[in-house]
Amino acid sequence: MMKILGRGLITILVLSGVIYYIGNYTMIHKDQVMSVQIEHKEETEGKYYIKVNDQKLQVKDESLWNIMDLDTSYDIQYEWYGEKVPYITQIFVHGEGNLSEGGH
């Protein structure tokens, strides 16, 4: 009887861990940073990236990436899932957009 309970408990723990991992990996995470300056811009294999607060963010639009200025402060909203590089969903010049305070 104790073996059955032990195996059942182990099975429940393993399944819970797998479900948590899969759920966390596939769930879309969202975050934002306010009043940040771009530290670095880079283009790699046709993909465009910026670095803010030591974090790499993908810019999916080359035109947007081209007009981003290193000396300007931005409010940036981004999202990611799993182990993917976060990508920008909204960006405004700081003080000119409507992202709500609540990020970093």
N, CA, C and O atoms as a GROMACS GRO file, in nm:
protein
  416
    1MET      N    1   0.082  -0.119   0.000
    1MET     CA    2   0.000   0.000   0.000
    1MET      C    3   0.087   0.127   0.000
    1MET      O    4   0.057   0.223  -0.071
    2MET      N    5   0.196   0.126   0.080
    2MET     CA    6   0.285   0.242   0.087
    2MET      C    7   0.358   0.264  -0.045
    2MET      O    8   0.385   0.378  -0.083
    3LYS      N    9   0.391   0.154  -0.116
    3LYS     CA   10   0.457   0.168  -0.246
    3LYS      C   11   0.365   0.237  -0.346
    3LYS      O   12   0.410   0.321  -0.424
    4ILE      N   13   0.238   0.203  -0.342
    4ILE     CA   14   0.141   0.264  -0.434
    4ILE      C   15   0.128   0.413  -0.403
    4ILE      O   16   0.127   0.495  -0.496
    5LEU      N   17   0.120   0.450  -0.276
    5LEU     CA   18   0.110   0.591  -0.238
    5LEU      C   19   0.238   0.666  -0.276
    5LEU      O   20   0.231   0.780  -0.324
    6GLY      N   21   0.353   0.605  -0.254
    6GLY     CA   22   0.480   0.667  -0.290
    6GLY      C   23   0.493   0.690  -0.438
    6GLY      O   24   0.534   0.797  -0.482
    7ARG      N   25   0.457   0.590  -0.516
    7ARG     CA   26   0.462   0.604  -0.663
    7ARG      C   27   0.360   0.707  -0.712
    7ARG      O   28   0.388   0.784  -0.803
    8GLY      N   29   0.244   0.706  -0.650
    8GLY     CA   30   0.142   0.805  -0.687
    8GLY      C   31   0.188   0.946  -0.658
    8GLY      O   32   0.168   1.037  -0.739
    9LEU      N   33   0.250   0.967  -0.542
    9LEU     CA   34   0.302   1.099  -0.506
    9LEU      C   35   0.413   1.142  -0.602
    9LEU      O   36   0.416   1.257  -0.645
   10ILE      N   37   0.503   1.051  -0.634
   10ILE     CA   38   0.611   1.082  -0.728
   10ILE      C   39   0.553   1.116  -0.865
   10ILE      O   40   0.598   1.211  -0.930
   11THR      N   41   0.454   1.040  -0.909
   11THR     CA   42   0.390   1.066  -1.038
   11THR      C   43   0.326   1.204  -1.039
   11THR      O   44   0.340   1.278  -1.136
   12ILE      N   45   0.256   1.238  -0.934
   12ILE     CA   46   0.191   1.370  -0.924
   12ILE      C   47   0.294   1.481  -0.926
   12ILE      O   48   0.274   1.582  -0.994
   13LEU      N   49   0.404   1.465  -0.853
   13LEU     CA   50   0.509   1.567  -0.851
   13LEU      C   51   0.575   1.584  -0.988
   13LEU      O   52   0.599   1.696  -1.032
   14VAL      N   53   0.604   1.474  -1.054
   14VAL     CA   54   0.667   1.481  -1.186
   14VAL      C   55   0.572   1.546  -1.286
   14VAL      O   56   0.613   1.634  -1.362
   15LEU      N   57   0.446   1.506  -1.287
   15LEU     CA   58   0.348   1.565  -1.379
   15LEU      C   59   0.328   1.713  -1.350
   15LEU      O   60   0.315   1.793  -1.443
   16SER      N   61   0.325   1.750  -1.223
   16SER     CA   62   0.312   1.892  -1.188
   16SER      C   63   0.430   1.972  -1.240
   16SER      O   64   0.412   2.082  -1.294
   17GLY      N   65   0.550   1.917  -1.225
   17GLY     CA   66   0.669   1.984  -1.276
   17GLY      C   67   0.667   2.000  -1.427
   17GLY      O   68   0.702   2.106  -1.479
   18VAL      N   69   0.627   1.895  -1.497
   18VAL     CA   70   0.620   1.901  -1.644
   18VAL      C   71   0.515   2.003  -1.688
   18VAL      O   72   0.541   2.082  -1.779
   19ILE      N   73   0.400   2.002  -1.626
   19ILE     CA   74   0.294   2.097  -1.662
   19ILE      C   75   0.340   2.240  -1.634
   19ILE      O   76   0.316   2.328  -1.716
   20TYR      N   77   0.405   2.263  -1.522
   20TYR     CA   78   0.456   2.397  -1.489
   20TYR      C   79   0.558   2.442  -1.593
   20TYR      O   80   0.552   2.554  -1.642
   21TYR      N   81   0.653   2.354  -1.627
   21TYR     CA   82   0.757   2.388  -1.724
   21TYR      C   83   0.696   2.420  -1.861
   21TYR      O   84   0.731   2.521  -1.922
   22ILE      N   85   0.606   2.335  -1.909
   22ILE     CA   86   0.545   2.358  -2.039
   22ILE      C   87   0.462   2.486  -2.037
   22ILE      O   88   0.468   2.565  -2.131
   23GLY      N   89   0.386   2.507  -1.932
   23GLY     CA   90   0.304   2.628  -1.921
   23GLY      C   91   0.389   2.753  -1.917
   23GLY      O   92   0.355   2.852  -1.982
   24ASN      N   93   0.497   2.750  -1.842
   24ASN     CA   94   0.584   2.866  -1.831
   24ASN      C   95   0.660   2.889  -1.961
   24ASN      O   96   0.686   3.004  -1.997
   25TYR      N   97   0.695   2.784  -2.031
   25TYR     CA   98   0.770   2.795  -2.155
   25TYR      C   99   0.684   2.852  -2.268
   25TYR      O  100   0.734   2.928  -2.350
   26THR      N  101   0.558   2.816  -2.272
   26THR     CA  102   0.471   2.859  -2.381
   26THR      C  103   0.394   2.986  -2.348
   26THR      O  104   0.337   3.048  -2.438
   27MET      N  105   0.390   3.026  -2.223
   27MET     CA  106   0.317   3.147  -2.184
   27MET      C  107   0.390   3.272  -2.234
   27MET      O  108   0.513   3.278  -2.227
   28ILE      N  109   0.317   3.370  -2.283
   28ILE     CA  110   0.377   3.495  -2.328
   28ILE      C  111   0.394   3.585  -2.206
   28ILE      O  112   0.298   3.616  -2.135
   29HIS      N  113   0.519   3.627  -2.184
   29HIS     CA  114   0.552   3.717  -2.074
   29HIS      C  115   0.559   3.859  -2.129
   29HIS      O  116   0.606   3.880  -2.242
   30LYS      N  117   0.514   3.956  -2.051
   30LYS     CA  118   0.518   4.096  -2.093
   30LYS      C  119   0.586   4.178  -1.984
   30LYS      O  120   0.571   4.151  -1.865
   31ASP      N  121   0.660   4.279  -2.027
   31ASP     CA  122   0.724   4.371  -1.934
   31ASP      C  123   0.748   4.503  -2.005
   31ASP      O  124   0.727   4.514  -2.126
   32GLN      N  125   0.791   4.602  -1.931
   32GLN     CA  126   0.821   4.731  -1.991
   32GLN      C  127   0.930   4.799  -1.912
   32GLN      O  128   0.950   4.771  -1.794
   33VAL      N  129   0.999   4.889  -1.978
   33VAL     CA  130   1.098   4.974  -1.914
   33VAL      C  131   1.065   5.118  -1.950
   33VAL      O  132   1.023   5.147  -2.062
   34MET      N  133   1.083   5.206  -1.855
   34MET     CA  134   1.047   5.346  -1.875
   34MET      C  135   1.173   5.432  -1.869
   34MET      O  136   1.264   5.407  -1.791
   35SER      N  137   1.176   5.533  -1.953
   35SER     CA  138   1.283   5.632  -1.954
   35SER      C  139   1.422   5.568  -1.963
   35SER      O  140   1.508   5.593  -1.878
   36VAL      N  141   1.443   5.487  -2.065
   36VAL     CA  142   1.573   5.422  -2.085
   36VAL      C  143   1.636   5.471  -2.215
   36VAL      O  144   1.567   5.506  -2.310
   37GLN      N  145   1.767   5.472  -2.216
   37GLN     CA  146   1.840   5.505  -2.337
   37GLN      C  147   1.898   5.376  -2.396
   37GLN      O  148   1.936   5.285  -2.323
   38ILE      N  149   1.903   5.372  -2.526
   38ILE     CA  150   1.959   5.257  -2.596
   38ILE      C  151   2.110   5.259  -2.577
   38ILE      O  152   2.176   5.358  -2.607
   39GLU      N  153   2.163   5.148  -2.526
   39GLU     CA  154   2.306   5.137  -2.502
   39GLU      C  155   2.382   5.095  -2.628
   39GLU      O  156   2.497   5.133  -2.649
   40HIS      N  157   2.314   5.015  -2.712
   40HIS     CA  158   2.383   4.957  -2.828
   40HIS      C  159   2.280   4.913  -2.931
   40HIS      O  160   2.172   4.866  -2.894
   41LYS      N  161   2.313   4.927  -3.058
   41LYS     CA  162   2.229   4.876  -3.168
   41LYS      C  163   2.312   4.776  -3.247
   41LYS      O  164   2.432   4.794  -3.266
   42GLU      N  165   2.246   4.669  -3.293
   42GLU     CA  166   2.321   4.568  -3.369
   42GLU      C  167   2.228   4.499  -3.469
   42GLU      O  168   2.109   4.478  -3.443
   43GLU      N  169   2.286   4.465  -3.583
   43GLU     CA  170   2.216   4.388  -3.686
   43GLU      C  171   2.292   4.259  -3.706
   43GLU      O  172   2.413   4.259  -3.733
   44THR      N  173   2.221   4.146  -3.692
   44THR     CA  174   2.284   4.016  -3.707
   44THR      C  175   2.197   3.927  -3.795
   44THR      O  176   2.082   3.898  -3.761
   45GLU      N  177   2.251   3.886  -3.908
   45GLU     CA  178   2.182   3.796  -4.000
   45GLU      C  179   2.041   3.845  -4.035
   45GLU      O  180   1.946   3.767  -4.037
   46GLY      N  181   2.031   3.974  -4.063
   46GLY     CA  182   1.903   4.031  -4.105
   46GLY      C  183   1.805   4.056  -3.992
   46GLY      O  184   1.690   4.092  -4.018
   47LYS      N  185   1.847   4.040  -3.867
   47LYS     CA  186   1.762   4.069  -3.752
   47LYS      C  187   1.822   4.188  -3.678
   47LYS      O  188   1.944   4.205  -3.674
   48TYR      N  189   1.734   4.269  -3.620
   48TYR     CA  190   1.776   4.396  -3.560
   48TYR      C  191   1.752   4.393  -3.409
   48TYR      O  192   1.646   4.350  -3.363
   49TYR      N  193   1.852   4.439  -3.334
   49TYR     CA  194   1.847   4.434  -3.189
   49TYR      C  195   1.892   4.566  -3.129
   49TYR      O  196   1.971   4.640  -3.188
   50ILE      N  197   1.842   4.594  -3.010
   50ILE     CA  198   1.893   4.702  -2.928
   50ILE      C  199   1.924   4.644  -2.791
   50ILE      O  200   1.875   4.538  -2.754
   51LYS      N  201   2.005   4.716  -2.718
   51LYS     CA  202   2.036   4.675  -2.581
   51LYS      C  203   1.999   4.789  -2.488
   51LYS      O  204   2.048   4.901  -2.503
   52VAL      N  205   1.912   4.760  -2.390
   52VAL     CA  206   1.874   4.857  -2.288
   52VAL      C  207   1.881   4.787  -2.152
   52VAL      O  208   1.840   4.672  -2.138
   53ASN      N  209   1.933   4.858  -2.052
   53ASN     CA  210   1.946   4.800  -1.918
   53ASN      C  211   2.010   4.662  -1.921
   53ASN      O  212   1.965   4.572  -1.851
   54ASP      N  213   2.113   4.646  -2.002
   54ASP     CA  214   2.185   4.518  -2.017
   54ASP      C  215   2.096   4.405  -2.068
   54ASP      O  216   2.126   4.288  -2.045
   55GLN      N  217   1.988   4.439  -2.136
   55GLN     CA  218   1.899   4.337  -2.192
   55GLN      C  219   1.887   4.358  -2.343
   55GLN      O  220   1.869   4.470  -2.390
   56LYS      N  221   1.898   4.249  -2.416
   56LYS     CA  222   1.887   4.251  -2.562
   56LYS      C  223   1.740   4.240  -2.600
   56LYS      O  224   1.671   4.149  -2.554
   57LEU      N  225   1.692   4.332  -2.685
   57LEU     CA  226   1.554   4.331  -2.734
   57LEU      C  227   1.557   4.331  -2.886
   57LEU      O  228   1.637   4.401  -2.948
   58GLN      N  229   1.470   4.252  -2.947
   58GLN     CA  230   1.462   4.247  -3.092
   58GLN      C  231   1.366   4.355  -3.141
   58GLN      O  232   1.259   4.376  -3.085
   59VAL      N  233   1.408   4.423  -3.248
   59VAL     CA  234   1.324   4.521  -3.317
   59VAL      C  235   1.285   4.455  -3.448
   59VAL      O  236   1.371   4.434  -3.534
   60LYS      N  237   1.156   4.423  -3.466
   60LYS     CA  238   1.115   4.347  -3.583
   60LYS      C  239   1.103   4.432  -3.709
   60LYS      O  240   1.090   4.377  -3.819
   61ASP      N  241   1.108   4.563  -3.696
   61ASP     CA  242   1.091   4.653  -3.810
   61ASP      C  243   1.223   4.729  -3.835
   61ASP      O  244   1.267   4.808  -3.751
   62GLU      N  245   1.284   4.704  -3.949
   62GLU     CA  246   1.412   4.768  -3.981
   62GLU      C  247   1.400   4.920  -3.983
   62GLU      O  248   1.492   4.989  -3.939
   63SER      N  249   1.289   4.973  -4.034
   63SER     CA  250   1.272   5.118  -4.039
   63SER      C  251   1.271   5.178  -3.900
   63SER      O  252   1.332   5.283  -3.877
   64LEU      N  253   1.204   5.113  -3.806
   64LEU     CA  254   1.202   5.160  -3.668
   64LEU      C  255   1.343   5.154  -3.610
   64LEU      O  256   1.387   5.249  -3.544
   65TRP      N  257   1.412   5.046  -3.632
   65TRP     CA  258   1.548   5.030  -3.581
   65TRP      C  259   1.638   5.142  -3.634
   65TRP      O  260   1.722   5.195  -3.562
   66ASN      N  261   1.620   5.177  -3.763
   66ASN     CA  262   1.703   5.281  -3.825
   66ASN      C  263   1.684   5.418  -3.761
   66ASN      O  264   1.780   5.495  -3.753
   67ILE      N  265   1.563   5.450  -3.716
   67ILE     CA  266   1.540   5.584  -3.661
   67ILE      C  267   1.562   5.591  -3.509
   67ILE      O  268   1.553   5.700  -3.452
   68MET      N  269   1.589   5.480  -3.445
   68MET     CA  270   1.615   5.483  -3.300
   68MET      C  271   1.748   5.551  -3.275
   68MET      O  272   1.849   5.522  -3.340
   69ASP      N  273   1.747   5.643  -3.179
   69ASP     CA  274   1.863   5.725  -3.149
   69ASP      C  275   1.921   5.687  -3.013
   69ASP      O  276   1.846   5.669  -2.917
   70LEU      N  277   2.052   5.674  -3.006
   70LEU     CA  278   2.117   5.636  -2.880
   70LEU      C  279   2.105   5.745  -2.773
   70LEU      O  280   2.116   5.714  -2.654
   71ASP      N  281   2.082   5.869  -2.811
   71ASP     CA  282   2.077   5.980  -2.716
   71ASP      C  283   1.936   6.015  -2.670
   71ASP      O  284   1.918   6.114  -2.600
   72THR      N  285   1.838   5.937  -2.709
   72THR     CA  286   1.698   5.966  -2.676
   72THR      C  287   1.648   5.868  -2.571
   72THR      O  288   1.683   5.749  -2.575
   73SER      N  289   1.567   5.916  -2.476
   73SER     CA  290   1.505   5.828  -2.376
   73SER      C  291   1.374   5.773  -2.431
   73SER      O  292   1.295   5.846  -2.490
   74TYR      N  293   1.351   5.643  -2.410
   74TYR     CA  294   1.232   5.576  -2.461
   74TYR      C  295   1.157   5.503  -2.349
   74TYR      O  296   1.216   5.465  -2.248
   75ASP      N  297   1.028   5.485  -2.370
   75ASP     CA  298   0.945   5.395  -2.291
   75ASP      C  299   0.919   5.276  -2.382
   75ASP      O  300   0.867   5.292  -2.493
   76ILE      N  301   0.953   5.156  -2.337
   76ILE     CA  302   0.948   5.038  -2.423
   76ILE      C  303   0.867   4.928  -2.356
   76ILE      O  304   0.888   4.895  -2.239
   77GLN      N  305   0.775   4.872  -2.431
   77GLN     CA  306   0.701   4.753  -2.386
   77GLN      C  307   0.746   4.638  -2.474
   77GLN      O  308   0.759   4.652  -2.596
   78TYR      N  309   0.770   4.522  -2.412
   78TYR     CA  310   0.819   4.407  -2.488
   78TYR      C  311   0.759   4.279  -2.432
   78TYR      O  312   0.706   4.276  -2.321
   79GLU      N  313   0.770   4.173  -2.511
   79GLU     CA  314   0.721   4.043  -2.466
   79GLU      C  315   0.810   3.932  -2.520
   79GLU      O  316   0.888   3.953  -2.614
   80TRP      N  317   0.798   3.815  -2.459
   80TRP     CA  318   0.876   3.698  -2.499
   80TRP      C  319   0.808   3.573  -2.448
   80TRP      O  320   0.717   3.578  -2.364
   81TYR      N  321   0.852   3.462  -2.499
   81TYR     CA  322   0.806   3.332  -2.449
   81TYR      C  323   0.924   3.237  -2.454
   81TYR      O  324   1.013   3.250  -2.537
   82GLY      N  325   0.922   3.141  -2.364
   82GLY     CA  326   1.029   3.042  -2.359
   82GLY      C  327   1.165   3.107  -2.347
   82GLY      O  328   1.185   3.198  -2.265
   83GLU      N  329   1.258   3.062  -2.427
   83GLU     CA  330   1.395   3.114  -2.425
   83GLU      C  331   1.421   3.212  -2.540
   83GLU      O  332   1.536   3.243  -2.569
   84LYS      N  333   1.316   3.259  -2.605
   84LYS     CA  334   1.332   3.351  -2.718
   84LYS      C  335   1.379   3.488  -2.670
   84LYS      O  336   1.356   3.527  -2.556
   85VAL      N  337   1.446   3.560  -2.760
   85VAL     CA  338   1.487   3.698  -2.730
   85VAL      C  339   1.360   3.784  -2.725
   85VAL      O  340   1.277   3.777  -2.815
   86PRO      N  341   1.344   3.864  -2.620
   86PRO     CA  342   1.226   3.951  -2.612
   86PRO      C  343   1.220   4.044  -2.732
   86PRO      O  344   1.324   4.086  -2.784
   87TYR      N  345   1.098   4.076  -2.777
   87TYR     CA  346   1.082   4.167  -2.890
   87TYR      C  347   0.991   4.282  -2.850
   87TYR      O  348   0.901   4.268  -2.768
   88ILE      N  349   1.017   4.397  -2.911
   88ILE     CA  350   0.944   4.520  -2.878
   88ILE      C  351   0.804   4.514  -2.939
   88ILE      O  352   0.787   4.482  -3.056
   89THR      N  353   0.704   4.546  -2.855
   89THR     CA  354   0.566   4.554  -2.902
   89THR      C  355   0.520   4.699  -2.912
   89THR      O  356   0.436   4.731  -2.996
   90GLN      N  357   0.573   4.787  -2.826
   90GLN     CA  358   0.543   4.930  -2.833
   90GLN      C  359   0.665   5.007  -2.788
   90GLN      O  360   0.739   4.965  -2.699
   91ILE      N  361   0.684   5.123  -2.850
   91ILE     CA  362   0.795   5.210  -2.808
   91ILE      C  363   0.753   5.354  -2.832
   91ILE      O  364   0.696   5.388  -2.936
   92PHE      N  365   0.782   5.438  -2.735
   92PHE     CA  366   0.752   5.581  -2.744
   92PHE      C  367   0.872   5.659  -2.694
   92PHE      O  368   0.948   5.610  -2.609
   93VAL      N  369   0.890   5.779  -2.746
   93VAL     CA  370   0.986   5.870  -2.686
   93VAL      C  371   0.932   5.900  -2.546
   93VAL      O  372   0.814   5.929  -2.531
   94HIS      N  373   1.018   5.895  -2.445
   94HIS     CA  374   0.974   5.912  -2.307
   94HIS      C  375   0.895   6.042  -2.290
   94HIS      O  376   0.940   6.150  -2.329
   95GLY      N  377   0.779   6.030  -2.231
   95GLY     CA  378   0.693   6.147  -2.205
   95GLY      C  379   0.596   6.178  -2.318
   95GLY      O  380   0.509   6.263  -2.301
   96GLU      N  381   0.609   6.111  -2.432
   96GLU     CA  382   0.521   6.140  -2.545
   96GLU      C  383   0.423   6.027  -2.575
   96GLU      O  384   0.336   6.042  -2.661
   97GLY      N  385   0.435   5.915  -2.507
   97GLY     CA  386   0.348   5.801  -2.534
   97GLY      C  387   0.250   5.779  -2.420
   97GLY      O  388   0.230   5.866  -2.336
   98ASN      N  389   0.189   5.661  -2.420
   98ASN     CA  390   0.090   5.632  -2.318
   98ASN      C  391   0.113   5.498  -2.248
   98ASN      O  392   0.017   5.435  -2.206
   99LEU      N  393   0.237   5.454  -2.234
   99LEU     CA  394   0.262   5.334  -2.155
   99LEU      C  395   0.242   5.370  -2.009
   99LEU      O  396   0.288   5.475  -1.963
  100SER      N  397   0.173   5.284  -1.935
  100SER     CA  398   0.150   5.312  -1.795
  100SER      C  399   0.272   5.275  -1.714
  100SER      O  400   0.346   5.184  -1.751
  101GLU      N  401   0.295   5.345  -1.604
  101GLU     CA  402   0.405   5.312  -1.513
  101GLU      C  403   0.375   5.175  -1.454
  101GLU      O  404   0.260   5.145  -1.424
  102GLY      N  405   0.476   5.094  -1.436
  102GLY     CA  406   0.453   4.964  -1.378
  102GLY      C  407   0.556   4.863  -1.422
  102GLY      O  408   0.547   4.745  -1.386
  103GLY      N  409   0.652   4.905  -1.498
  103GLY     CA  410   0.759   4.815  -1.541
  103GLY      C  411   0.872   4.820  -1.443
  103GLY      O  412   0.850   4.823  -1.322
  104HIS      N  413   0.993   4.821  -1.493
  104HIS     CA  414   1.111   4.820  -1.407
  104HIS      C  415   1.129   4.955  -1.343
  104HIS      O  416   1.223   4.976  -1.267
   0.00000   0.00000   0.00000
